[in-house]
Amino acid sequence: MAGNEDTTLLQLPSKLKGAEATGLMNTLKERRGRPVALDFAPVTQIGAQCLQVLLAAKLAWQSDGVHFEIQNMSGDIRDGLRICGLNPSQVGAKEAQNDT
């Protein structure tokens, strides 16, 4: 797996709703094959379309053997993912103490 030292940190908007899905997808496509980290600190909402983009990206980077992670995911977003039946690590979030 590629080292974290060349990882590009991408800043995200506070709302990742349907309108942002295409932009997020394009941003990630441009960086495919290179280590990426997404800064979720400002994110307060995430919609199903952006969630699908993140799931696909996590699988693509994993398939390529390249580093992909989500950093600074809030407890509220983690709880929302769990309500959808997902563990936050499934979309690339760093493990939190309460992730099971």
mmCIF file of the C-alpha atoms, coordinates in Angstrom:
data_MODEL
# 
_entry.id   MODEL 
# 
loop_
_atom_site.group_PDB 
_atom_site.id 
_atom_site.type_symbol 
_atom_site.label_atom_id 
_atom_site.label_alt_id 
_atom_site.label_comp_id 
_atom_site.label_asym_id 
_atom_site.label_entity_id 
_atom_site.label_seq_id 
_atom_site.pdbx_PDB_ins_code 
_atom_site.Cartn_x 
_atom_site.Cartn_y 
_atom_site.Cartn_z 
_atom_site.occupancy 
_atom_site.B_iso_or_equiv 
_atom_site.pdbx_formal_charge 
_atom_site.auth_seq_id 
_atom_site.auth_comp_id 
_atom_site.auth_asym_id 
_atom_site.auth_atom_id 
_atom_site.pdbx_PDB_model_num 
ATOM 1   C CA . MET A 1 1   ? 0.000   0.000  0.000   1.00 0.00 ? 1   MET A CA 1 
ATOM 2   C CA . ALA A 1 2   ? 1.303   3.453  -0.832  1.00 0.00 ? 2   ALA A CA 1 
ATOM 3   C CA . GLY A 1 3   ? 2.738   5.475  2.037   1.00 0.00 ? 3   GLY A CA 1 
ATOM 4   C CA . ASN A 1 4   ? 0.801   8.264  3.687   1.00 0.00 ? 4   ASN A CA 1 
ATOM 5   C CA . GLU A 1 5   ? 3.536   10.858 3.097   1.00 0.00 ? 5   GLU A CA 1 
ATOM 6   C CA . ASP A 1 6   ? 2.302   11.648 -0.431  1.00 0.00 ? 6   ASP A CA 1 
ATOM 7   C CA . THR A 1 7   ? -1.368  11.592 0.515   1.00 0.00 ? 7   THR A CA 1 
ATOM 8   C CA . THR A 1 8   ? -3.472  14.436 -0.872  1.00 0.00 ? 8   THR A CA 1 
ATOM 9   C CA . LEU A 1 9   ? -5.811  15.867 1.769   1.00 0.00 ? 9   LEU A CA 1 
ATOM 10  C CA . LEU A 1 10  ? -9.088  17.002 0.211   1.00 0.00 ? 10  LEU A CA 1 
ATOM 11  C CA . GLN A 1 11  ? -11.225 19.563 2.015   1.00 0.00 ? 11  GLN A CA 1 
ATOM 12  C CA . LEU A 1 12  ? -14.968 18.948 1.814   1.00 0.00 ? 12  LEU A CA 1 
ATOM 13  C CA . PRO A 1 13  ? -18.003 21.228 2.125   1.00 0.00 ? 13  PRO A CA 1 
ATOM 14  C CA . SER A 1 14  ? -20.309 21.058 5.131   1.00 0.00 ? 14  SER A CA 1 
ATOM 15  C CA . LYS A 1 15  ? -23.102 19.414 3.138   1.00 0.00 ? 15  LYS A CA 1 
ATOM 16  C CA . LEU A 1 16  ? -22.499 16.460 0.869   1.00 0.00 ? 16  LEU A CA 1 
ATOM 17  C CA . LYS A 1 17  ? -25.939 16.186 -0.676  1.00 0.00 ? 17  LYS A CA 1 
ATOM 18  C CA . GLY A 1 18  ? -27.112 15.075 -4.137  1.00 0.00 ? 18  GLY A CA 1 
ATOM 19  C CA . ALA A 1 19  ? -25.935 18.248 -5.869  1.00 0.00 ? 19  ALA A CA 1 
ATOM 20  C CA . GLU A 1 20  ? -22.355 17.662 -4.694  1.00 0.00 ? 20  GLU A CA 1 
ATOM 21  C CA . ALA A 1 21  ? -22.161 14.005 -5.766  1.00 0.00 ? 21  ALA A CA 1 
ATOM 22  C CA . THR A 1 22  ? -20.981 14.654 -9.325  1.00 0.00 ? 22  THR A CA 1 
ATOM 23  C CA . GLY A 1 23  ? -18.312 17.110 -8.186  1.00 0.00 ? 23  GLY A CA 1 
ATOM 24  C CA . LEU A 1 24  ? -17.094 14.707 -5.507  1.00 0.00 ? 24  LEU A CA 1 
ATOM 25  C CA . MET A 1 25  ? -16.993 11.869 -8.021  1.00 0.00 ? 25  MET A CA 1 
ATOM 26  C CA . ASN A 1 26  ? -15.035 13.947 -10.531 1.00 0.00 ? 26  ASN A CA 1 
ATOM 27  C CA . THR A 1 27  ? -12.585 15.148 -7.890  1.00 0.00 ? 27  THR A CA 1 
ATOM 28  C CA . LEU A 1 28  ? -11.933 11.585 -6.818  1.00 0.00 ? 28  LEU A CA 1 
ATOM 29  C CA . LYS A 1 29  ? -11.656 10.298 -10.402 1.00 0.00 ? 29  LYS A CA 1 
ATOM 30  C CA . GLU A 1 30  ? -8.921  12.864 -11.068 1.00 0.00 ? 30  GLU A CA 1 
ATOM 31  C CA . ARG A 1 31  ? -6.931  11.443 -8.164  1.00 0.00 ? 31  ARG A CA 1 
ATOM 32  C CA . ARG A 1 32  ? -7.470  7.730  -8.781  1.00 0.00 ? 32  ARG A CA 1 
ATOM 33  C CA . GLY A 1 33  ? -4.307  5.739  -8.308  1.00 0.00 ? 33  GLY A CA 1 
ATOM 34  C CA . ARG A 1 34  ? -2.848  8.239  -5.828  1.00 0.00 ? 34  ARG A CA 1 
ATOM 35  C CA . PRO A 1 35  ? -3.169  8.241  -2.028  1.00 0.00 ? 35  PRO A CA 1 
ATOM 36  C CA . VAL A 1 36  ? -6.111  10.364 -0.852  1.00 0.00 ? 36  VAL A CA 1 
ATOM 37  C CA . ALA A 1 37  ? -7.542  11.452 2.485   1.00 0.00 ? 37  ALA A CA 1 
ATOM 38  C CA . LEU A 1 38  ? -10.829 13.318 2.825   1.00 0.00 ? 38  LEU A CA 1 
ATOM 39  C CA . ASP A 1 39  ? -11.173 15.839 5.650   1.00 0.00 ? 39  ASP A CA 1 
ATOM 40  C CA . PHE A 1 40  ? -14.673 15.347 7.048   1.00 0.00 ? 40  PHE A CA 1 
ATOM 41  C CA . ALA A 1 41  ? -14.266 17.908 9.858   1.00 0.00 ? 41  ALA A CA 1 
ATOM 42  C CA . PRO A 1 42  ? -16.695 20.425 8.293   1.00 0.00 ? 42  PRO A CA 1 
ATOM 43  C CA . VAL A 1 43  ? -19.208 17.799 7.090   1.00 0.00 ? 43  VAL A CA 1 
ATOM 44  C CA . THR A 1 44  ? -22.541 17.970 8.905   1.00 0.00 ? 44  THR A CA 1 
ATOM 45  C CA . GLN A 1 45  ? -24.745 16.196 6.333   1.00 0.00 ? 45  GLN A CA 1 
ATOM 46  C CA . ILE A 1 46  ? -24.207 13.431 3.815   1.00 0.00 ? 46  ILE A CA 1 
ATOM 47  C CA . GLY A 1 47  ? -26.769 12.237 1.298   1.00 0.00 ? 47  GLY A CA 1 
ATOM 48  C CA . ALA A 1 48  ? -27.211 8.834  -0.288  1.00 0.00 ? 48  ALA A CA 1 
ATOM 49  C CA . GLN A 1 49  ? -25.624 9.814  -3.616  1.00 0.00 ? 49  GLN A CA 1 
ATOM 50  C CA . CYS A 1 50  ? -22.429 11.063 -1.974  1.00 0.00 ? 50  CYS A CA 1 
ATOM 51  C CA . LEU A 1 51  ? -22.394 7.999  0.225   1.00 0.00 ? 51  LEU A CA 1 
ATOM 52  C CA . GLN A 1 52  ? -22.509 5.841  -2.909  1.00 0.00 ? 52  GLN A CA 1 
ATOM 53  C CA . VAL A 1 53  ? -19.588 7.819  -4.371  1.00 0.00 ? 53  VAL A CA 1 
ATOM 54  C CA . LEU A 1 54  ? -17.566 7.248  -1.191  1.00 0.00 ? 54  LEU A CA 1 
ATOM 55  C CA . LEU A 1 55  ? -18.341 3.526  -1.105  1.00 0.00 ? 55  LEU A CA 1 
ATOM 56  C CA . ALA A 1 56  ? -17.295 3.145  -4.739  1.00 0.00 ? 56  ALA A CA 1 
ATOM 57  C CA . ALA A 1 57  ? -14.137 5.192  -4.180  1.00 0.00 ? 57  ALA A CA 1 
ATOM 58  C CA . LYS A 1 58  ? -13.140 3.147  -1.129  1.00 0.00 ? 58  LYS A CA 1 
ATOM 59  C CA . LEU A 1 59  ? -13.507 -0.054 -3.141  1.00 0.00 ? 59  LEU A CA 1 
ATOM 60  C CA . ALA A 1 60  ? -11.633 1.381  -6.139  1.00 0.00 ? 60  ALA A CA 1 
ATOM 61  C CA . TRP A 1 61  ? -8.678  2.551  -4.040  1.00 0.00 ? 61  TRP A CA 1 
ATOM 62  C CA . GLN A 1 62  ? -8.662  -0.741 -2.157  1.00 0.00 ? 62  GLN A CA 1 
ATOM 63  C CA . SER A 1 63  ? -8.630  -2.625 -5.467  1.00 0.00 ? 63  SER A CA 1 
ATOM 64  C CA . ASP A 1 64  ? -5.706  -0.472 -6.625  1.00 0.00 ? 64  ASP A CA 1 
ATOM 65  C CA . GLY A 1 65  ? -3.839  -1.078 -3.361  1.00 0.00 ? 65  GLY A CA 1 
ATOM 66  C CA . VAL A 1 66  ? -3.646  2.666  -2.732  1.00 0.00 ? 66  VAL A CA 1 
ATOM 67  C CA . HIS A 1 67  ? -4.230  4.544  0.535   1.00 0.00 ? 67  HIS A CA 1 
ATOM 68  C CA . PHE A 1 68  ? -7.742  6.030  0.942   1.00 0.00 ? 68  PHE A CA 1 
ATOM 69  C CA . GLU A 1 69  ? -9.196  7.331  4.168   1.00 0.00 ? 69  GLU A CA 1 
ATOM 70  C CA . ILE A 1 70  ? -11.683 9.693  5.695   1.00 0.00 ? 70  ILE A CA 1 
ATOM 71  C CA . GLN A 1 71  ? -10.349 11.768 8.571   1.00 0.00 ? 71  GLN A CA 1 
ATOM 72  C CA . ASN A 1 72  ? -12.122 13.735 11.292  1.00 0.00 ? 72  ASN A CA 1 
ATOM 73  C CA . MET A 1 73  ? -15.567 12.208 10.827  1.00 0.00 ? 73  MET A CA 1 
ATOM 74  C CA . SER A 1 74  ? -17.946 13.503 13.490  1.00 0.00 ? 74  SER A CA 1 
ATOM 75  C CA . GLY A 1 75  ? -19.927 11.283 15.795  1.00 0.00 ? 75  GLY A CA 1 
ATOM 76  C CA . ASP A 1 76  ? -23.155 12.494 14.195  1.00 0.00 ? 76  ASP A CA 1 
ATOM 77  C CA . ILE A 1 77  ? -22.025 11.402 10.724  1.00 0.00 ? 77  ILE A CA 1 
ATOM 78  C CA . ARG A 1 78  ? -20.806 8.072  12.131  1.00 0.00 ? 78  ARG A CA 1 
ATOM 79  C CA . ASP A 1 79  ? -24.201 7.562  13.789  1.00 0.00 ? 79  ASP A CA 1 
ATOM 80  C CA . GLY A 1 80  ? -25.972 8.402  10.520  1.00 0.00 ? 80  GLY A CA 1 
ATOM 81  C CA . LEU A 1 81  ? -23.918 5.802  8.667   1.00 0.00 ? 81  LEU A CA 1 
ATOM 82  C CA . ARG A 1 82  ? -24.748 3.198  11.277  1.00 0.00 ? 82  ARG A CA 1 
ATOM 83  C CA . ILE A 1 83  ? -28.452 3.980  10.869  1.00 0.00 ? 83  ILE A CA 1 
ATOM 84  C CA . CYS A 1 84  ? -27.945 3.181  7.154   1.00 0.00 ? 84  CYS A CA 1 
ATOM 85  C CA . GLY A 1 85  ? -26.411 -0.166 8.166   1.00 0.00 ? 85  GLY A CA 1 
ATOM 86  C CA . LEU A 1 86  ? -22.803 0.836  7.507   1.00 0.00 ? 86  LEU A CA 1 
ATOM 87  C CA . ASN A 1 87  ? -19.773 0.827  9.733   1.00 0.00 ? 87  ASN A CA 1 
ATOM 88  C CA . PRO A 1 88  ? -17.868 4.103  9.100   1.00 0.00 ? 88  PRO A CA 1 
ATOM 89  C CA . SER A 1 89  ? -14.750 2.103  8.228   1.00 0.00 ? 89  SER A CA 1 
ATOM 90  C CA . GLN A 1 90  ? -16.632 0.719  5.209   1.00 0.00 ? 90  GLN A CA 1 
ATOM 91  C CA . VAL A 1 91  ? -16.396 4.149  3.555   1.00 0.00 ? 91  VAL A CA 1 
ATOM 92  C CA . GLY A 1 92  ? -12.810 4.696  4.643   1.00 0.00 ? 92  GLY A CA 1 
ATOM 93  C CA . ALA A 1 93  ? -13.201 6.406  8.006   1.00 0.00 ? 93  ALA A CA 1 
ATOM 94  C CA . LYS A 1 94  ? -10.432 5.909  10.476  1.00 0.00 ? 94  LYS A CA 1 
ATOM 95  C CA . GLU A 1 95  ? -11.481 3.593  13.249  1.00 0.00 ? 95  GLU A CA 1 
ATOM 96  C CA . ALA A 1 96  ? -13.011 5.263  16.253  1.00 0.00 ? 96  ALA A CA 1 
ATOM 97  C CA . GLN A 1 97  ? -13.112 3.755  19.669  1.00 0.00 ? 97  GLN A CA 1 
ATOM 98  C CA . ASN A 1 98  ? -16.784 2.900  19.342  1.00 0.00 ? 98  ASN A CA 1 
ATOM 99  C CA . ASP A 1 99  ? -16.685 1.424  15.799  1.00 0.00 ? 99  ASP A CA 1 
ATOM 100 C CA . THR A 1 100 ? -17.611 -2.233 15.837  1.00 0.00 ? 100 THR A CA 1 
# 
